Amino acid sequence: MDKRNALRAGAVTAAATLMMLMSSPAMALTRDDGDDPGKGLSLAQTLGLYVGIPLVLFVLITGLVMLPSLGKGKKK
């Protein structure tokens, strides 16, 4: 029974994925009044915004969390 359910779940997932891939974005080609998207980001700007800044924040928060324990030294 488990194999049959797994096959059914796989078929439903595959069908849903295919339907989403074949559908076109709704109203994506028509611009709204006052819509001014501006210029896009370069590769360096994109990497800095979505990779660099989160990494810097992660390291900063990790350092702030570890800072109190580093000042105490080793426990005996």
N, C-alpha and C positions, 0 to 999 in steps of 0.2 A: 504494500500500500504506500510506503514512503517513496518508492521509486516513481510511482505513478503521480503522486503529488509534486515531486520535484520536477518531473517532465512537464506537468501542467503549469507550474510556476515559471519554468524556463520559457515555455511557449508564450505565456502571457507577457512576460518581460520583453522577449524578443519582438513580439507584435507591437507592444506599446512603444518601444524604442524605434522601430521602423516607422511607425506612424508619426512620431515626433520629428524624425529626420526628414521625412518626405513633405511635411507641412511647411508652408511658407510663413515668415513672420507677419503677424497681423499689422497692417497699416505702417510698415517700416519704411516704405518708399515715399510716402506722402509726408510733407512737412506741415507742421502746424503754424498758425499765424504767430509771428514773433519768435519763431525758433531760429536760433543762431548758434550752431554747435561750436564754432571756433575751430582752431587748428588742433591737430592731434599731438600726442606726446611722442618724443623720440624714444629710442630703445633705452638709452641711459636714464632718462627721466622715469620711464616706466619701471625699470629695475630698481631704481632708487626709491620710488614711491611704494612699490608693492613687495620688495624684498629687503632693501637696505634699511629703511626706517623701522619695519617690524623687528629685524634682527638687532638693531641698536637698542630699541626699547626692551627687547627680551634680555639682552646682556645687562642693561642698566637696572632693570627690576631684579634680576638674579643677583647682581652685585649688592644692591640695597638690602635684599633679604639675607644674604650671607654675611654682610658686614658686621652685625652684632656678634655673631658666633666667632668670627676671626679675631676679634679684639680680646676675647676671653682666654684664648690659648687652649692647650690641651687639658682635658680632665684627668685627674689622677685616680 
